[in-house]
Amino acid sequence: MADSVAGLFETACRWIGGEAFLSDPDHRLSGRAAGAAVRSAAAALARAGLGPGGVAAFLCGPSVAHAVGFFAVQAAGGVACALHLRETDARLGEVLAALAPRLLLADRGTAGRAAALAAAAAIPCLILEDLAGGAEELAPLPRAPDAPSVILLSSGTTGLPKLVEHSQATVLATASQAPACYGALGPGDGIVVPMAPSFAAWLHVVLPFVAIRGRITFQPRWDAAAYPALLNDSGATVAALVPTLWRQVVAAIEAVRPARLRVAMFSGEAGSPELVARLAGLCTGLRSAYLASETGCAAGLVADRAMLLRAPRAAGQPVPGADALVIDPDAAAIVPLPPGRTGEIALRGPSLARGYRGDPAATLARFAGGWWRTGDLGQIEDGLVHVAGRLDNRITTGGIKVHAEVVEAAILALPGVAAAAVVGMPDAVWGERIEAHVVADRPVEALAAALASAGGLPRTHLPKAWHRHAGLPAGPTGKLYRRALKEGR
């Protein structure tokens, strides 16, 4: 394995040579062309003021231009952080203030929005499609294993997202996990990447496939109708989606039967017996992964075909070199619980993040003794980890994690709302759907319209169902009792 992320990419490009490497609807780069493009873009970034340790923020979708920009940031010694496209401009301004980046990089589709954000932050804004092509090239700068490489934005319960910082070493550890996570072994493998760069899944997919020198095809915007044909036309051997997206396309993929597809993988939420059965019939390979921004791939859990057919909702076992515990959630120290007991899941492995940039208190609370406390409740039974729910009130809907308190605060800001509670309910399409319970003097239809038009929440955070009550249930201490709402009491 290379000693830096940029070195990993450079080595892959050299060995892929003239064969196809990175593709999207508008671009197709061989390994040789991709290497030259990254070196040229790295020189452009250095001229613009990006140097070792400097943060470069991205506002863009998945594309060849973004991939070139990402690895160019690595070659220039910088730290890459992709912003959430679905966030409001006000929140993005706050995130930029916390990141203090030297540059904002955007694609042509986000150029106008990015220019305004960059002007407000007083930083240069560069267009990704214009970075490469210059005669000057910059070879990858040497980087220490503990030098920062990537910052992933992970939602907090309130306020700004956490800035999950990964080093060169932790990202390289993630890159080593193509066989364990995806059943992918070498240059004959390929994958389609429809996920936006702001999601940790982009890193978790792209880096392992770079490491094995596989073919990577980007779908700039999720298009369920086009995805099955894209799998077939690109010669993808692995399809990796969250269960919500799988449910949108599995029937069409069954009809197309992509010629080279041999692994169907899902992550982001637990599967269901129905989904597992469909995917098991689609191709011989079947996998799921339990990963997070904080864990990377080499500190995660994976379930293979045999495990999923036995226990469709199981998270699986730690990948080789990783470990998992179920611990006492109320103890400050890592206190393992006996097998079969429900507690908090803790993970460790070589791709575990360094912590939360600028937040030593949160780092101390969540990262302890080499372990990361996930905040998920679960148990270990029959050699498998099973996830039972959240310690906090995070809802996973369509693979996106939404904190109930953030939605509740926006609802409470609406006129006529006296109380609000938000819960996640099981949903066959979304995994969980967001439902709002309110005490209000206005019809719920008016509240839903007002919340959507207020613009304070991304569309993914808007409740899909509303319920009006005379009062909300409270527990013995007088605090809101969400469980009663989930149970229909």
N, C-alpha and C positions, 0 to 999 in steps of 0.2 A: 504494500500500500504506500502511496506517496506521502510526503511529510507535510503537505498543505493541500487545501481544497483546490487552489489554482493549479498546483502540480498534478493533482489527480486528473483534472480536466485536460491539461496539456498532454499527459501521457496517453489518455484515451484517444485524443485527436491524432496523435502520432501513429498509434497502432491501427486505428480505423482507416486512416489514409484517405483514399479516394472513394470509399464506400459511404453510403447514406448514413447520417448521424442524427441531425436535428431537422424537423420539418414542421410546417404549418401550411395553411391554404395558400400562402403567398411566397413562401421561402422553402428552399431545400438545400441544406449545407452538408457537404461531406465532412469527414473528420478533419481533413487538411484545411478546408475553407473555414470551418468553425474555429480552429485554432488561430488562424490568421485574423479572423474577425475579432476574437477576444483580445488578442495582443494589440490590435489597432484601437479598439474601444478603450482598452486600459490606458493607452497613451493619451487618448482624448480626455479621459477622466482625470488623469494626473495633471494635464494642462489646465483643467478647470478647477484644480485645487484639492482634489481628493488624494490623500496620502495615507500612510500606515495609521490604522486606528480610527480614521475618519468614517463617519456614518454616511451612507448614501441611501436615501429613502426612495422607494418605488411606488408609483401609482399607475397600475397597468393590469392588463389581463395576461393570461398565459400565451406565450408566443416565442418564436425563435429569437426575435429582437430582445425580449426580456431575458431569455436564457443567456444570450451573449452578454448582455449588460450585467447580469448577476455574476458570471464568472470573470468579467472584466473588473468588477469591484474587488473580487477576491485577488486577482492578479496585481491590482494596484495597492494591495494591502489594506483595503477598506473593509467596512462592516455593512452588510446588506440588511435592509429592513423593508418589507413590503407592507404598505398601508392597505386597510380594508376599503375596497371600492364602495361598499354599501354603507359606510359610515357617513354621518353628516359632515359638512364642511367645518362646522364649529368644533366638532369633536376631533377632526383631523388636524385642525389648527392647534388644539391642545396637545395632541400626540406629537406633532412636529416640535412644539416647544420643549417637550420632555426629551425627545430624541436629540435635539440640537444637531441636525444633519448638516453636512457641508453642501450637499446637492440634493435636488429632487429630480428623479428620472421618471419620465412619462412616455407612453406611446402616443401615437397621433390621435387615437380615440379619446384620450383623457387630457390632451395638451392644454385646452382652454381652462379646465378646472384646475389642473396642476399649476399653470402659470399664475393664477390668482392666489392659490395657497402659497406658492413660493414667494410671490411678491410680499404677502403679508408676513412671511417668516424671514424676509430679507436674505434669501439664498438663491443661487442660480437654479434655473430649471432647464434641463437638457432633454431632447427627444431621442428615445432609444434607437429609432430607425436611422438616425443621423450620426450615431457614434462611430460605427466601423467604416472602413473604406479609405482612411488616410494612409499615407505612405509610412508614417512613423509607427513603430511597434514597440510595446513595452513587454519584456519578458516577466514572468511572475516573480514578484519580490519574495524573498525568504520570510517565512513567518514562524514564530515559535509555536509549539503545540498548544500553549495556554493563551495565545493571542485571540482576541474575539474575532469571530467570523460572521455570525448571523444573529440578528435580534428578531424573535418571533413575537407577535402581539397576541397575548392571551387575555381573554376577558376577565375583568375583576368583578366583584360583587357590586361595587359602586365605583364611580369616578373613572379614572383612566385605566386602559388595559395595562396588565403587567408587561414589562419588557423582558422577555425570556431570552437570556444571553447564552449563546453557544460558542464554544471555542473551536479552533481548527481541529483539535483532537476529537471533540465530541461529534462534530459534523462528519469527520472521516470515519468514526465508528458507525454512524448511521449508514454511510456509504457502503459498508462491508456486509450489509444485511439482505442483499437481493435474494440469495438462496433461501434464507430463513423466512423472510416476510412474503416473498413473491414466487418462490419456486423457480426463479430465473437464474440461469447459470452462466450465460456468456453471450458473445456477439450475435448469436442466432436469435436472441430474444428481443422483443419490442413491446412498447406500451403506448397507449394514447393517454395524454394528460389534459383533462378538461378543467382541473381545479385551479382557481386563482392563486397567484403567488403569495397572497397574504395568508393563506391557510398553510399550516405546518405540513399538510399532506403533500403539497408541492415539493417541499424539500425531501420528505420521506420517500417520495417516488423517484424524483429526478436523480438524486445523488446515487442511490443504489444502481440505477441503470447506467449512469455514467461510469461507475466503477467496473461494471461487467462489459462495458463498451457495446451496450445494446442500442437499438434504434428508438428514438423518442419523437413522438408526433404530438404536437400541441393543437388542441381545439380551443380557439380564442374565446368562444362563448359556449356554454352548455347548450347543446341542441340534441334533444332526445331522438328526434327523427333522423338526424344525420349520423349519430354515433355508431350504430351497428355497421353501416356501410364503411365508415371510417376505420373501424376495427379491421374489417376485411381488406380494404384497399391498402392499408398501411402494413399489412402482414403482422399485426400485433399478436403476440403469443400470450400476453397477460392483459386482463381487463380488471381494473381496480376502481371501485365506486363505493359510495356510502349506500346503505340499503334503500334509502328513499329514491335515489337515482336508478338503482338496479330495478326497482319495481316499475319504473317508467319504460325501461328498455328490454327487459328480459324476454318478453314475448317476441319482439322484433328480432332480437339476436338469435332466438331459437329458430326463427324462420330463415334468417340469413345463413346461419351456421358458418361463421368466419373460418376460413380454411385452416389457419395456423393457430387458432386460439386453443390453448390447453390449460390455462389457469384462470379461474374466476375468484376474485378476492374482494372482500368487503371490510370496511373499518368505519369508525366514527360512532357506531352504536351497535347494540346487540342484534343478531339475526333473529329470524323466526323459523319455525319448522317448515313453513311453506316456502320461504325464500331459499333456505338451505337445500330443500329437495329440488327446487327448480334449477339452482346453480349446479348441484351435483349431477343433474341430467344433462347440463349444457356442455360440460367438458370434464376430462378426467381429473384435473387439478382443482382443488377447492381449498380456500384458506380464508381466515379472518385474522385481523390484527387489532390489538388494543394498544393504541399509541396516544401520545399527547405532545404538545409543544415542548414540555419539560423533559420528556423521556427520550426523544429520538427513537430510532428503530432498534438500537442495541440494548435498550433497557425496557423493551415492551413485551407483550404477551402475544403469542400466535397459536391459533388452532388450525390443525390440518383437517383433511377430509374425514379421517376416521374419528377424530374428536368431535367434529361438528355433526356427523351422522349419529353419534352417540348422545350428544348434548348440544342441540342447535344454538342455544343461547349462551354457551360457555365462552369465556374470554380466552381460555387456553392455558398454555404453559409459557414460562419465560423463554425467550430465545437463548441459544447457547451463549454463555458468558454473562447472562443476566440472572436476577433472582427476584422473588416476590415473597412478601409476608402479609398476613392479616394481623393487624396490630390493634391495641387498645386505642380507640379514637380520643379518649379523654386524658390519656397520659402524654406528658410533654416529651418523654423519651420514647424510643422505639421498643415497645413491649409486645412481643409476639403472643398471639392467642392460640389455644389448642386447635387442631384440625376440626373443621365442622362448625366452629364458632364464627358468628358474624362480627366483623370489625372493619377497620379502615384498611384498604389495600395500600401497601407501600412497595415501591419498585426501586431497583438499583441496577446499574450496568454502565458500560463505558461511554455511552452516548448521553448520559444524564447531563442536563444543563448546568452551567456554573451558578445559576441563580437568577434573581430578578434585578436587572440593572437599576441602580438608584434607589433600591428598596431593601436595605439590609435586614429590616425587621421581618418582612415577608419571607426573605431568603432563609433566615434563621428558623422561622416557624415551619416552613415546608420542606427544607432540605436539612436532614439531620443524620449525622454519622454515615454519610454516603448513600442514604435512602431519600427518596422523594415520596412525601405523603400525598396521595392522589386526591383525597377528599371523597373518593368513592367507597361505599360500603360493599362488602362481599364476604365470601367464604371460600375455603379450599376443600373440595370434596372429590374423592376418587382421582386425585392427581390433576385436577383442573381447577382453575380460578373461575368463580362465578361472581358476576357483579350484581348487587342487589339494589342499588340506588345511590343517591347522593347524600352526603352529610349536610351540604348546604342546599340551596334551592335552585340549582342550575338545571335548565331544561335543554335536552339535546333534540333539536327538531331539524330534520333534513341534514343531519351531520353538523349543524351549527349550534354552538353552545350559547344559550341565552339565560341570563340571570333574572330571576323573577323580580327582585327588588328594583332593577332598572326599569322594567316595564311598569311596575306598580307606581314608581315615582312619576312617570309620565302621565299615567291615568289620573293620579291624585292632583295633578296640575290642571286638569280640565275643570271648567266651571260646573258646579252642581254635584261633584263627587265627594261624598263624605268619608268613604272607606273603600279600599281596593285590595284584592288579593289575586295573585296570578299563580297558576299551577300548570304542570305538564300532565297530560292525560295520554294513555296509550293510543296510538293511531297506526292503522295498517299501512298508510302511505308515508307519513313523516316520521315514524318511530315514536315521537311524542308531538302532540299539538298543544299550542299555548291557549289556555282558556282564562278569561278574566271574570272574577266575581266582584260585584260592586254594590255599594249602598249609595244610591244616587236619586236625584229628583228628575232625571231626564231619561228618556227611553234609551235602551242599549244601542239601538241602531244609530241614534244621534251621537252617542259617545264614540262608537267605532269610527264613524265618519270624521268626527273632530280629531281623534287621535291620529288617524291616517293623514289628515290635511295639516296637522301641526308640524310635521316634518322633523320631530325630535328623535324619532326612532327609525331604524332601517325597516324595510318591509318585512324582513325575516323575523322581526321582533313583535309584529302586530298580532294580537290574539285572533285566533280563528273561530272562537265562540265566546259569547258574553252571557252572563247570568246576573240578574238583579235580585237583591235580597233586602229584607228589612234590617238585618244585622249579620255580621260575620262571626263564625265560631271562634271562641277563645279557649286556651288551655288553662290549667290550674293557676298559672302565674299571671293570667290576663293577656298573654301574648297571642297573636294570631295563630290559629291552629289549622294550618293548610291541609294536614292529613284528613281532617273531617270533610273538607271540600272535595278532595280526591276520592274519598269513599262515599260521597253523596249524602253526607249527614248534615 
